[in-house]
Amino acid sequence: MNPRTSLPAILLALLGVLFIAFAIFYATTDTGLFASAVARHYKHATVAAVLGVLCFVGANFARRRTA
């Protein structure tokens, strides 16, 4: 493993990818699988995208710094 990475950073990055995938899913699919009605859910997509970006920012802060 690269000395600049750490386990929390990797986990946050993977969680960010998952949230971005959910955002794309919610924005492009008419479904009732994860929501109450069959329709596109742009609010859900926006929240998932924001959470994904926050996870990437957290991963950037969580990685180890080398001088």
Residue pairs with C-beta under 8 A, 6 or more apart in sequence:
3 64
3 66
4 63
4 64
4 65
4 66
5 63
5 64
6 62
6 63
6 64
8 59
8 62
9 59
9 60
9 62
9 63
9 64
10 59
12 55
12 56
12 58
12 59
12 62
13 55
13 56
13 59
15 55
16 51
16 52
16 53
16 54
16 55
16 56
16 59
17 52
18 52
19 48
19 49
19 51
19 52
19 55
20 48
20 49
20 52
22 44
22 45
22 48
22 52
23 45
23 46
23 48
23 49
23 52
24 45
25 31
25 45
26 34
26 35
26 40
26 41
26 42
26 44
26 45
26 48
27 40
27 42
27 45
28 40
29 40
30 38
30 39
30 40
31 38
32 38
34 44
35 41
35 44
